[in-house]
Amino acid sequence: MKTNTTQRPLNKEEQRLAKMLKALGNPVRFYIIQVLAEKQACITSEIVEFTTLAQSTVSQHLKVLREAGLISGEVEGPATCYCLNAEGINWMKDQIGAWLPDCCQTEKKELRRSNRAKICGCN
């Protein structure tokens, strides 16, 4: 049975956040972000070594992360050096904080647990 639900269109900021989260939803891209956070900067071949994937596959993942605004790349001779896009990462963190500001505070969690646990079994 199909349920009739109406979904409002996402505004530009919501679309940007959704694109970033979608990019991070892939385990390889999530790992690349972790590597770049730790190493600060890597050329493509170093990222390939960390992932053990083909260079063309890594390049596609880097393209998605770049288009989502999570990383930046700068050509250095024959290689491209990638790093986290600080503006994009900080923007995403701010948006998530604003999107879910009070949902998981301990006091409210306890109140919800006692009121709703009987209904839906959530912790």
Secondary structure, 3 states (H helix, E strand, C coil): CCCCCCCCCCCHHHHHHHHHHHHHCCHHHHHHHHHHHHHCCEEHHHHHHHHCCCHHHHHHHHHHHHHCCCEEEEEECCEEEEEECHHHHHHHHHHHHHHCCCCCCHHHHHHHHHHHHHHHCCC
